[in-house]
C-alpha cells in the first residue's frame, strides 16, 4: 500500500504544468519496482493529457500500456479510455502505430486505439 504522502506527491506532480513534473513522474514513478506507484504515475501522466506525458505511457516499452504488470497496463488503458478529450492520445497512438517501434508496442497501441474508438 502506497503511503498517503507518496500518493499526494504523485497527484501534485500530475497537476503541475511544467515539463519537469513529467520528467520526475517518468524517471521516478514509471521506473519504480512497486506496481501501485507505477499505476499512480501512469494515471498522473495520462491525466496531464499533453503529448510529452502521453508519449511516455504509450510509446515506451515497460511503461504505461506496455507495462509488464497487467494491473499497471490495464490502469493506464482505463485512464486513457476515461479521458474526456482523446485528441492528443489518439494522435500519439496514431504516431506509434505508424512508427518504427517494436511490434508489441505497435500492436498494443493498435488495440488501445480500437478500444478508444468504441468508447466515444
Secondary structure, 3 states (H helix, E strand, C coil): CCCHHHHHHHHHHHHCCCHHHHHHHHHHHCCCCCHHHHHHHHHHHHHHCCHHHHHHHHHCCCCHHHCCCHHHHHHHHHHHHHCCCCHHHHHHHHHHHCCCCCHHHHHHHHHHHHHHHHCC
